[in-house]
Amino acid sequence: MITSRRSLLRAGLTTAAVVAAAPLLPGPAVAGPVSRPAGDPFGLGVASGEPAADSVVLWTRLATEPLADDGLGGLGNRHTDVEWEIAEDERCTRVVRRGRTTTGPEAGHSVHVEVAGLAPGRDYFYRFRVGSTLCDTGRTRTAPPPAAMAPVHMTFTSCSQYEHGYFTAYRRMAEEHPDVVLHLGDYIYEYAGGQYVAPGGNVREHAGPETTTLAGYRQRHAQYRSDADLQAAHAAAPWLVVLDDHEVENNWAADVRELPPVPPGDFTARRAAALRAYWENMPLRAAQRPSGSSMRLYRRVGYGGTVTFHMLDTRQYRGDQPCGDVYPSDCPDRTDPDRSLPGSEQERWITEGFAGSRARWDVLGQQVFFSQVDLTPGAGRGFNPDAWDGYPGSRDRVADGWVAATEHGRARNLVVLTGDVHAHWAADIRRRYDDPGSPVIGTELVSSSITSSGDGAERKKNADATLAENPHIRFHNDRRGYVSTRFTADEMAAEFKVVPYVSRPGAPVQTRGRFVTEDRRPGLNRA
């Protein structure tokens, strides 16, 4: 029998210390949707994103009935005037910009305001008003001035399957008050209720059938956005986001659906609906607004002279997964050097970004495992064809582009951030993995999921064998959580945060691993 990733997911299976309690926000953690007065249009919270030194995007989406079947949140075809303001203080007494916009069904009743003329490297507070109803205030922060070597506190995560658990890790992330949050995909899941069951069973249920239409995707985003812990994370800091597969359909690759297609239908129309709903529900700029079934999501965001975030798209332009997308597998097609994961145009964009780098740290925010992971211990080899292991020629070109940039004195430090695999991992990036003498050229940090795969355990069943087979992988933990990083001119410090359970609300946050990468000394050092 051929094993597909969808069958593994449906079976509740996935791919693959220091303990310190962190302070909690005042009051108990809140599970489930926020309770608001009847008719209040701000039931989906607020958000900000795409921070620059002088601007930021402010977001909200109006809904009085978030789970309405038509995806329009109880507002139907009406249009609504929305006032907004951004201030220097949390009480919004020192307002620096304000304005009014109108939203309606053509935007899913979402609001995207690109505010310019702000000061670099400082906190701002913002809010929206509809009539006499005022939303809760959100915090955002602009990026540091260009070339400033200011410290940057960034947290990142991925994979938040609503049914698999409570979003407590989002709230714990908010409690850190980071400068910026990166979400690396699988923000929502497309499955119908009970279709994808966590190993310990599901604790919540999706509304509606599997998402295939614009109304369905809008409803699913609204269900996730109604969660109080997720709202707290969005209100705490600006976000940079990229999607992975489940925002559309499991393991899609450009115009190719997973095999067999479940459910059947027009994939171009489904992809267009999913991308439109994604943009409507994320704090993205107008430049990222999709056109039909295409969306320009890869982009660069500078944080002074300290960090450049290269946000990648590893779904829209990739070749189909090799080896029939069987996990794990190996086949001649996998090593075809002409195959690409980000697509040839985005590959060139990546290496051109390296060549033109002026940042101390170049950080790739992307979705799937970059380092090689041989999943078959001993004789034989087996890889995840959906990850960069399914496209090693593409990975080699990115690695060679990085090395060329360092040799010309441009780039200094490479960090790759990854989600997807529902577990924490950390690895030294080598230029070539089948050459024992190949140099370490960078560091990969892989975040676990917010909830996907349920409570988890300290280690996956086969983790020890995987670590032995792949000595460049330096750390693993199978609890849910996120990664907290701090960048300075001299080092990047990373802490792997976990919550011990997601099957009930209110879990504390703990630290399971600490690592440091020093300037011009690629690779991981335990802290």
C-alpha positions in Angstrom: 0.0 0.0 0.0 1.3 3.5 -0.9 1.4 5.8 2.2 0.4 9.4 1.5 0.9 12.3 3.9 -2.9 12.8 4.0 -3.4 9.2 5.2 -0.8 9.7 7.8 -2.4 12.9 9.0 -5.8 11.3 9.1 -4.4 8.5 11.2 -3.1 11.0 13.7 0.6 10.4 12.7 3.2 13.1 11.8 6.8 13.4 10.9 8.9 13.8 13.2 16.4 20.2 29.1 15.9 23.0 30.8 12.6 23.7 32.4 11.8 27.3 33.4 8.3 28.7 34.0 7.7 32.1 32.4 5.5 34.8 33.9 1.9 34.9 32.7 -0.3 37.8 31.7 -2.6 39.0 34.5 -5.7 36.8 34.9 -6.4 33.3 33.7 -5.8 32.1 30.2 -8.9 32.2 28.1 -9.9 29.2 25.9 -12.2 29.4 23.0 -14.0 32.4 21.4 -14.0 35.9 22.9 -17.4 36.9 24.4 -18.6 40.2 23.1 -22.0 42.0 23.3 -24.6 41.2 20.7 -24.0 43.2 17.5 -20.4 44.1 18.3 -18.6 43.9 15.0 -15.1 43.3 16.4 -15.4 39.6 17.3 -12.4 38.7 15.3 -10.0 41.0 17.0 -7.3 43.2 15.5 -3.8 42.7 14.1 -0.8 44.5 12.6 1.9 43.4 10.2 4.5 44.2 7.6 6.5 46.6 9.9 8.9 49.0 8.2 10.9 51.8 9.7 8.2 54.3 8.9 5.0 52.3 8.4 2.9 49.3 9.4 -0.3 47.6 8.3 -3.3 47.7 10.7 -6.0 45.0 10.3 -9.4 44.0 11.5 -12.3 42.1 10.0 -15.9 42.9 11.0 -18.2 40.1 12.0 -21.2 40.0 14.3 -21.8 36.2 13.5 -18.4 34.8 12.8 -19.6 31.4 11.7 -22.3 32.5 9.3 -22.4 29.9 6.5 -22.0 32.6 3.7 -18.6 33.6 5.2 -19.7 37.2 5.6 -19.9 37.2 9.4 -23.5 38.2 9.7 -22.9 41.4 7.7 -24.1 40.2 4.3 -23.8 42.7 1.5 -23.8 45.9 3.6 -20.9 48.4 3.5 -19.5 49.8 6.7 -17.5 52.9 7.5 -14.6 52.2 9.9 -12.6 54.8 11.7 -9.0 54.0 12.8 -6.3 55.8 14.8 -2.7 55.1 15.9 -1.1 56.7 18.9 2.0 56.9 21.0 0.3 55.7 24.2 -1.9 52.8 25.1 -4.8 55.1 26.1 -4.6 56.7 22.6 -4.4 60.3 24.0 -1.4 61.1 21.8 -2.8 60.2 18.3 -0.3 60.6 15.4 -2.5 59.4 12.6 -6.2 58.7 12.1 -8.5 58.2 9.2 -11.6 56.5 7.9 -12.1 53.7 5.4 -15.0 51.6 4.1 -15.3 47.8 3.8 -17.9 45.4 2.5 -18.5 41.9 1.1 -15.9 42.3 -1.7 -13.2 42.3 1.0 -14.9 39.8 3.3 -15.6 42.9 5.5 -11.8 43.1 6.3 -9.9 46.3 6.8 -6.2 46.8 5.7 -4.8 50.3 6.5 -1.2 51.0 5.5 -0.1 53.7 7.9 3.0 55.8 6.8 4.9 58.6 8.4 5.7 56.8 11.7 8.9 57.0 13.7 11.3 54.1 13.5 11.9 51.6 16.3 9.1 52.4 18.6 5.9 51.1 20.0 2.5 52.4 18.8 -1.0 51.6 19.9 -4.0 51.4 17.5 -7.8 50.8 17.5 -10.8 50.9 15.3 -14.4 52.3 15.7 -17.7 51.5 14.0 -20.4 53.9 15.1 -20.2 54.1 18.8 -18.4 50.7 19.2 -14.7 50.7 19.9 -12.5 47.7 19.6 -9.8 46.6 22.1 -6.5 48.4 21.6 -3.6 46.6 19.9 0.2 47.2 20.2 2.5 47.4 17.2 6.1 48.4 16.6 8.0 49.8 13.7 11.3 48.4 12.5 14.5 50.1 13.5 16.1 52.8 11.4 17.9 51.6 8.3 21.5 50.5 9.1 20.9 50.7 12.9 22.4 47.8 14.7 19.4 47.5 17.2 18.6 44.3 19.0 15.6 42.4 17.6 13.4 40.1 19.6 11.5 37.8 17.2 9.2 34.8 17.9 8.1 32.3 15.3 5.8 29.3 15.0 3.5 27.4 12.7 0.7 24.7 12.4 -2.3 25.6 14.5 -4.9 22.9 14.0 -8.0 24.2 15.9 -9.4 20.8 16.7 -6.2 19.3 18.1 -5.9 21.6 21.1 -6.1 25.0 22.7 -4.1 27.9 21.4 -2.3 28.5 24.7 1.1 28.8 23.1 -0.1 31.9 21.2 -0.9 33.6 24.5 2.4 32.6 26.0 4.1 34.1 22.9 2.1 37.3 23.4 3.4 37.5 27.0 6.9 38.0 25.7 5.9 41.2 23.9 8.3 40.5 21.0 9.2 43.1 18.4 7.8 40.9 15.6 6.1 37.5 15.2 6.7 35.2 12.2 4.1 32.6 11.3 5.4 30.1 8.8 2.3 28.4 7.6 -0.7 26.1 8.3 -2.4 29.0 10.1 -5.7 27.2 9.4 -6.5 23.6 8.4 -8.9 22.8 5.6 -10.4 19.5 6.9 -14.0 19.0 7.9 -14.7 18.4 11.6 -13.2 15.1 12.8 -11.4 14.4 9.5 -7.9 14.8 11.0 -7.8 13.4 14.5 -4.9 14.1 16.9 -3.3 11.0 18.5 -5.1 11.7 21.8 -8.3 12.7 20.2 -9.7 16.1 19.2 -10.9 18.6 21.8 -12.7 21.1 19.5 -14.5 20.8 16.2 -14.3 22.6 12.9 -17.4 24.3 11.7 -18.6 23.4 8.2 -17.3 20.9 5.6 -13.8 20.7 4.2 -13.0 24.2 2.9 -13.2 24.4 -1.0 -15.1 27.7 -1.5 -14.6 31.3 -0.7 -17.4 31.2 1.8 -15.9 28.1 3.4 -12.4 29.6 3.8 -13.8 32.8 5.1 -15.8 30.9 7.7 -12.8 28.8 8.7 -10.6 31.8 9.2 -13.3 33.5 11.2 -13.5 30.4 13.5 -9.8 30.5 14.2 -9.8 34.3 14.5 -12.5 34.1 17.2 -10.0 32.4 19.5 -9.0 34.6 22.5 -5.4 33.3 22.7 -4.8 33.9 19.0 -6.3 37.4 19.3 -3.9 38.1 22.1 -0.9 37.1 20.0 -2.0 39.3 17.1 -2.7 42.3 19.4 0.7 42.0 21.1 3.0 42.6 18.1 3.2 43.0 14.3 3.3 39.8 12.3 5.1 38.6 9.1 3.2 35.7 7.6 3.6 33.1 4.8 1.3 30.2 4.0 2.1 26.6 3.6 -0.3 23.8 2.3 -3.2 23.6 4.7 -4.4 27.2 4.0 -5.4 25.7 0.6 -5.1 21.9 0.5 -2.7 19.3 2.0 0.5 19.0 0.0 -0.5 21.0 -3.0 2.3 21.9 -5.4 1.7 24.9 -7.8 -1.2 23.7 -10.0 -1.0 20.1 -8.9 -3.3 18.7 -6.2 -2.5 16.0 -3.8 -3.1 12.5 -5.0 -5.8 11.2 -5.0 -7.7 14.5 -5.1 -10.0 14.6 -2.0 -12.5 16.0 -2.5 -12.6 16.3 -6.3 -13.2 19.7 -8.0 -11.7 22.6 -9.8 -8.4 23.3 -8.1 -7.7 26.6 -9.7 -11.0 28.0 -8.3 -10.3 26.5 -4.9 -6.8 27.9 -4.8 -8.1 31.4 -5.8 -10.7 31.3 -3.1 -8.1 30.2 -0.5 -5.6 32.9 -1.4 -8.3 35.6 -1.4 -9.5 34.5 2.0 -5.9 34.3 3.3 -5.2 37.9 2.2 -8.4 39.1 3.7 -7.6 37.6 7.1 -3.9 38.6 7.3 -2.3 42.0 8.0 -0.7 42.1 4.5 -0.1 45.0 2.2 -2.0 45.7 -1.0 1.1 44.4 -2.9 0.3 40.9 -1.6 -3.4 41.0 -2.7 -3.9 38.0 -4.9 -4.9 38.2 -8.6 -7.0 35.2 -9.3 -5.1 32.1 -8.2 -1.8 33.8 -7.9 -0.4 35.8 -5.0 3.1 37.4 -4.7 3.9 36.4 -1.1 7.8 36.2 -1.2 9.3 39.5 -0.1 12.1 41.0 2.0 11.6 43.0 5.2 14.5 44.8 6.8 15.1 45.3 10.5 17.8 48.0 10.6 21.2 46.7 9.9 20.7 43.7 12.2 18.3 41.4 10.3 16.8 41.0 6.9 13.9 38.6 6.8 13.5 36.9 3.4 10.0 35.5 3.5 9.7 32.6 1.1 6.8 30.9 -0.8 7.5 27.2 -1.2 4.1 26.2 -2.5 3.0 28.3 -5.5 6.0 27.7 -7.8 7.4 24.3 -6.9 7.5 21.2 -9.1 5.4 18.3 -8.1 6.7 16.2 -5.2 8.9 13.3 -6.4 8.5 9.6 -5.7 4.7 9.8 -5.8 4.8 11.9 -2.7 5.3 8.8 -0.6 6.7 9.4 2.9 9.5 8.4 3.4 10.9 7.6 0.0 13.8 7.8 -2.4 13.9 7.6 -6.2 16.0 8.9 -9.2 13.5 11.7 -9.8 14.3 13.2 -6.4 17.8 14.1 -7.4 17.0 15.6 -10.8 19.0 18.9 -10.5 16.5 20.8 -12.7 13.7 20.4 -10.1 13.0 23.4 -7.9 11.1 24.0 -4.7 10.7 27.8 -4.7 10.8 27.9 -8.6 13.6 29.3 -10.7 12.5 32.9 -10.5 12.3 32.9 -6.7 15.6 31.0 -6.5 17.3 33.8 -8.3 15.6 36.3 -6.1 16.9 34.5 -3.0 20.5 34.4 -4.2 20.3 38.0 -5.5 19.2 39.0 -2.0 22.2 37.2 -0.5 24.5 39.0 -3.0 23.1 42.4 -2.0 22.9 41.8 1.7 23.9 44.6 4.1 22.4 42.9 7.2 24.3 41.2 10.0 21.8 38.3 9.8 20.0 37.0 6.8 17.0 35.1 7.9 14.9 32.9 5.6 11.3 32.6 6.9 10.0 29.5 5.2 7.9 26.4 5.6 9.6 23.0 5.2 12.7 21.3 6.5 15.7 22.8 4.7 18.4 20.5 6.1 18.7 16.9 4.9 16.8 14.4 7.1 17.4 10.7 6.3 14.4 9.0 7.9 15.6 5.4 7.2 18.2 4.3 9.8 21.0 2.1 8.6 21.1 0.8 5.0 18.9 2.5 2.5 17.6 6.0 2.5 14.2 7.6 3.0 13.2 11.3 2.8 10.2 13.6 3.0 9.5 14.4 -0.6 7.5 17.5 0.4 10.5 19.1 2.0 13.7 20.5 0.5 14.9 16.8 0.6 12.5 16.3 -2.4 14.5 19.0 -4.3 18.2 18.7 -3.3 19.4 20.4 -6.5 17.4 23.4 -5.5 18.8 23.4 -2.0 22.3 23.2 -3.4 21.8 26.2 -5.6 20.6 28.3 -2.6 23.5 27.1 -0.5 26.0 27.9 -3.3 24.4 31.3 -3.7 25.0 31.9 0.0 28.6 30.8 -0.1 29.3 33.0 -3.1 27.9 36.0 -1.3 30.1 35.4 1.8 33.2 34.9 -0.4 32.5 38.4 -1.9 32.2 39.9 1.5 28.5 40.6 1.3 26.7 38.2 3.5 27.7 37.2 7.0 25.3 34.9 8.9 22.6 32.6 7.5 19.6 31.5 9.6 16.7 29.4 8.2 13.4 29.3 10.1 11.1 26.4 9.5 7.7 25.0 10.5 5.6 22.2 9.1 6.8 19.1 11.1 5.0 19.6 14.4 8.1 19.3 16.5 11.1 21.3 17.6 14.4 20.6 15.8 17.7 22.5 15.4 20.4 21.8 12.8 23.7 22.9 11.4 23.3 23.7 7.7 26.0 22.1 5.6 26.8 23.1 2.0 26.5 19.4 1.0 25.1 16.7 3.3 26.6 13.6 1.6 30.1 15.0 2.0 31.4 14.5 5.6 33.9 17.2 5.1 31.4 19.8 3.8 31.5 23.0 5.9 28.7 24.3 8.1 27.4 27.4 6.4 24.3 28.3 8.6 21.8 27.5 11.3 18.3 26.0 11.0 15.7 26.5 13.7 12.5 24.4 13.3 9.5 25.4 15.4 7.0 22.9 16.7 3.3 23.5 16.2 0.9 25.5 18.2 -1.5 22.5 18.5 -1.2 20.2 15.5 -0.7 16.6 16.6 -2.0 17.2 20.1 -0.1 17.1 23.4 2.9 15.3 22.0 5.8 13.9 24.1 9.3 14.8 25.0 10.6 12.9 22.0 9.1 11.3 18.9 9.2 7.5 18.8 12.0 7.3 16.3 13.8 10.5 17.2 17.0 8.9 18.6 17.5 6.9 15.4 16.9 10.0 13.3 19.4 12.0 15.3 22.0 9.2 15.0 21.5 9.0 11.2 21.7 12.8 10.9 24.6 14.1 13.1 24.1 17.7 11.8 20.7 17.8 13.7 21.5 18.9 17.2 18.2 19.1 19.0 14.7 17.7 19.1 11.6 18.0 21.2 8.0 16.8 20.4 5.9 19.1 22.6 3.9 22.0 21.2 5.2 25.6 21.3 7.2 28.2 19.5 10.8 29.5 19.3 11.9 32.8 20.8 15.0 34.5 19.3 17.0 37.6 20.0 19.4 39.0 17.4 22.2 41.4 18.2 25.3 42.5 16.3 27.3 39.7 18.0 25.0 36.7 18.2 21.6 35.1 17.7 20.2 33.5 20.9 17.3 31.0 20.5 15.1 29.4 23.1 12.8 26.5 22.2 9.6 27.1 24.2 7.0 24.4 24.9 3.6 23.9 26.6 3.3 20.5 28.3 -0.3 20.0 27.1 -2.8 21.5 24.7 -5.7 19.1 25.4 -6.9 21.5 28.0 -6.4 25.3 28.4 -4.0 27.3 30.6 -0.7 25.4 30.2 2.4 27.2 31.5 5.3 27.8 29.1 8.7 26.1 29.6 12.1 26.2 27.9 13.5 22.9 26.5 16.6 24.1 24.8 18.8 27.2 24.5 21.3 27.8 21.7 23.6 30.6 20.5 25.0 31.2 17.1 27.9 33.7 17.0 28.6 36.3 14.3 30.7 34.8 11.5 30.8 31.4 13.3 27.9 29.4 11.7 26.3 26.5 13.6 24.7 25.9 17.0 26.3 26.2 20.4 24.3 25.2 23.5 23.8 28.1 25.9 
